[in-house]
Amino acid sequence: KLPLRVSLDPVVALLGLEHLLNRRPHQLSGGERQRVALGRALLSQPRVLLLDEPLASLDAARREEVLPYLERLRDEFAIPMIYVSHQFEEVLRLATHVVLMADGRSIAQGPLDVMSLHSQMRAIVGADAIGAVIAGVIEAADEQTGLAAVRIGENILNVSLRGVRPGAHVRIQLLARDLILATLRPEAVSVRNILKGSCARIVADDAETDLVYVDLGGALVFSRVTRAASLALALRPGMTTWVLVKSVSIRGHAFVSQSGALV
C-alpha cells in the first residue's frame, strides 16, 4: 500500500526506471518517457491520478510495454485513478468502474462487466469490438500448453493465459463476433470451448443482424449473428443454447481488484 509520502526508490522500482536514471530525455523511447512521466506524477504526492489517454501517442508495442506498469500502479498503490481512453483493451486491463461519455456528458456508469453489455458500447468501440466482460477463477493452469481452465458460471473456459496460478481471479472479454451458437451440442469439432447456457434475450443489432444473449449460469455473454441464422435456429428465450469459442480468440487478464479505481 502507499506510504504516507511517496519516495523516489519505491517509484523507481515500481516503474522499472533503475537503468534509465542516467539517461538524457532525448535518449528515452516513447514508452520509457511515459513511465518517467508516471514517476514524476507519483512523486508530486497526488491524492488522485488523472490519466487522459496516456498511451494514445504510442504504437501497439509501446502500449504493451507500459500497460503492465499501469497494472502494478493500480494493484500496489492505493491512489484512485481516473483513466480516460478510447481503447477498450486498456479499459479491460485496468478498470473496475466505467463511465461512458458522449458529447461531454455521462450517459451511463457501473461495473465493467455491466457496462460491457450496454447498448451504447457499440457506438464507442464499433461492432467488431463489442463483447461481454466476465470474471472467473483459475482452476488449473498448464504452462506447457499455455492454457488455463477458468471457472465461468457453470462452465469451464479454456483460455490462452500464462503466468497465472489456481485460485487467481481473471477478467475475460468474449467478443460477440467470435461466439458461435448451436441448439444441439456439437461433436467432433476443433473448438476447445463448448459452453452450455440458456438463451436470455434477442436484440436487433441492425437491419441484418441480431445480438443473442446467453446466460452461462450466472455469466451473461452475447453473440452477433445474422438475422437469417437466428431465424433458422428458431432461437427464443429459455432455449438451451451452446456457445462455441476458440481459446486463441479470448482476451484475458489476471487482476487484483482495488476500490476507488475509475475509468
N, C-alpha and C positions, 0 to 999 in steps of 0.2 A: 504494500500500500504506500501511498505518497507520504513522505515525511512532512513535518510542519513547514520546512523550507527545502525547495529543490536545490540540490548542489550539483556541481559540474560532473563529478565522477559517475554517479548513477545515470545521468543523462547520456554521457559518452558511452557507457556500457550498454544501455538500453538500445541506442540507435546505431551501435557498431561504428563509432566515429574514431576509435583509437588510432587507426592508420591514416586518418585524414587531418589530424591536428596540425601537422607541419606543412600542409599544402596551402598554396595560394588559391583564392576563389576561382581564378581562370583555369586552374588545373583540375577542377571538380566536374564530374559528369552531371547531367540533369538530375538523375536520381540522388546522387550524393548531395547536391545543393538542396534538394527538398528535405533530406534528412537533417542537414545542418540547420535549415530554417526551422524545422520542428524543435531542434535542440534549443535554439535561441528563444523560441516561444515559451518552452518549458522553463527556461532559466529566468523568465520575467515574472515567475511566480503567479501564473494565471489561476483564477477561480473557475474559469470555463475556457475551453479551446474552441474557437470558431475557425473551421477549415472550409474555405469557399473554393470548391473544385481544385484541391491542391495538386492533383495529378493530371489535370487537363492538358498541360503542355508537354507531357511525357508520352513516348511511344509505349506500345504494349509491354516490351521487355523491361523498360524502366519502371512502369507501373507495378509489374510483378516484383521488382526489386524493393520498392518502397512499401507495398501493402503489408508484408509481414511485420514491418516495424510499427505500422499503424495498429495492427492487431495486438502487438505487445504493449503498445502505449495504452490501448483500451483495457487490456487484461491486468496490467501491472500497476498502473497509476490511477488513483481514484479521482480523476479530473473529468467532469462532464464534457462531452464532445458534441458540438453541433457541426455536422458534416454535410455540406451541400454537394450534390453530384447528380449528373445525368446518366452515369454509368451504373447499371443495376448490379454488375459484378462487384463493384465496390460496396454497394448497399448490402448485398448478400453477405459479404465477408465481415462487415463492420457493425451493421445496425442492430439495435434492439427495438427501437421505436421509430416509426416512419411518419413523416408529414408530407403529403402530396401537395404541391404548389402549382397554381396556374394563374397567370396574369398577376403575380404578386400577392395572391391570396391563398390561404389554406383551404383546400377543398375536402380533405379527409385526413384522418390520422389514426394510428393504432399500432399494435404489434406487427412486426414484419410479416409473419405468416398470414395474418388477416389482410393486410394491405396488398399482398401479392395476388389476392383474389379479387381485388377491387376493380370495377369496370373502367375506371379512369386510367388504370395502369397501361392499357393498350395504347392510348394516345401518347403516353410519355415514352415508353420503351419500344413501341412498334409491335406488330402482330407476331413476328418471328421470335421475339424475346420474352413474351408473356409466359408465365408458368407459376405453379404453386410452390411456395417455400414451406417445407415441412421439417420438423425437428425429430431426431431419432437418437437412439443409443447404440453404440457399437457392442455387438455380442461376440464377435470374433474377428480377427484380422490376420491375414496371411501376407507377410512381407514378400514372400517368393513370387506370388501371383499379383500382388498389389491390390487384391480385393478385400474389402471389409464387409462383413454381414451386419446390416443395420436394422434394428427393430423399428418398424413404422406401423403403428396401429396393430393390426392383427397379422401383419405380413413381415417377411424378411426381405430386405432390399440389398442386393449385391452392388457395391459401389467401388469404383477405382479410386482408392484413397490410401495413401501410405503415411507412415509415421503416426498412427493412432493406436490406442490400446483399448481392450474391452472395458466397457463402462464409460468411455468418453462420450460426451454429447456432440452431435454433429448437426449442422444445418444443411439441408439439401434443396436444390431447386430442380424440379422436373418441368422442363419446357413443354408447353402444350403441343408444339409441333412434333415432339419426339415420342409421344404416347400413342400406342396403337390399341384399339379396343376390340374386344371379342365377347360374344354372348355364350360361347362354349369354350371350355378350357382347351387351348391349343396343345398339340403333341408334336414331338419331333421337330422342334424349331431351334435355331441357334441362340435366340434371345434368352439370357440367363434369368431375367426378372419377369415372372408371370404372377401378377398380384390379383388376389380376389377381392372384389368390392361390390358395392351396390350403387346403381345409378341414382344420383341425388336430384339432379335437375338438368334441363337442356335449355340453353340460352342462345338465341340467334347472334352470331358474331358479325356477319354482313349478309349480303344477298345470297351468297352461295355456301356459307359455312356456318357450323354450329360449334358452340363450346359445350362439351358434355362433362359435367361434374360427377366425380365418382368418390364415394366415401369408402376408404380403405380400412374402416374400423376405427375411426377416431381421427384420421388424417384425410383431408379433402384435397383432391387433385383434379385437374381438368385437361381434357384433350380437345384439340382443334381438328374437326373432321368436316368433310364435305356434307352438305345437306343430303346429297344422294346416298352417302354411306349411312348417315343417321336414319334415313327412312328405310333403307334396305335391311338394317339390323333391327328395325322396329323398336328402337330404344325408348324406354319410358321410365319414369321414377319408380324405384323399388326393384327394378330388374337386376338380377345378378350379372355383374359385368367384370370381365377380366381385363387388366391393364398390362400391356407388354411394353417394356422399356429396356434398351441396351445399356449395359453398365457403363460403356465408354461415353455415353451421351449425357451422363448425370454430372452436374456441378455440385460438389460437396465440400464443406469446410468444417473443421473442428473449431469449437468456440468455447469461450468462458463468458457466461452472462454477467454483465455489470449493470447495476442500476444507474440511471442518470445519463446513459448514452443516447443520443438523439441524432437522427439523420433527417 
